[in-house]
């Protein structure tokens, strides 16, 4: 069991307008998940995405797959 804690960060594309998500990719190798949370609610719920699902989400963003949504 690991005691590693998430190192949260927002995207460098974020304009710090307060409507961001934070991710902690440092847990991917040891846990196989990428925790995601609302930057406005750092003590709120966390969604643990499996690494393949997070990678597919990021690829979709980079490919413009969510424009207009």
Beta strands, then each sheet from edge to edge (+ up, - down):
strand 1: 21-24
strand 2: 33-38
strand 3: 47-50
sheet 1: 1+ 2- 3+
end
